[in-house]
Amino acid sequence: MAEGILRHKVAEQGLDVRTDSAGTANYHVGESPDHRAIAAMQRKGVDIRDLRARQFVAADYNEFDLIFAMDQNNYSDMLSLASTEDDINKLRLILDLNGSDGMSVPDPYFGGDEGFNEVHQMLDRACDVLIDEIRG
């Protein structure tokens, strides 16, 4: 959802930003987003049907200037793949952008549609802050 929101916002604003998303586990590689996430995003005018899951790899540190983890577990997994101080400095928790230091994005998977809407709101605010940072 975070990638879809950010991709949509940067396109609307004409910013040259490359986005990608990845999980730290490999059990959903190649799969589409959850149908409830797709529906929640479509209600907000964002299409994420083209996204496919992939696994985060150490080489991602060479490909991206900023890397955001959704939760503490993913943060730790991603941190373990960092090989330099520069890598470590690229990694942040996404909700830290909202001033929620150390807070994880709740996983809406086992809940109802409302969980996906709440996560969208959190990520939407974080992406707005990120765009402000990008613009400098």
Secondary structure, DSSP 8 states (H G I E B T S, - for coil): -HHHHHHHHHHHTT--------BSSSTTTT----HHHHHHHHHTT---TT----B--TTHHHH-S-EEESSHHHHHHHHTT--SHHHHHHEEEGGGGGT-TT------TTS-HHHHHHHHHHHHHHHHHHHHHHH-
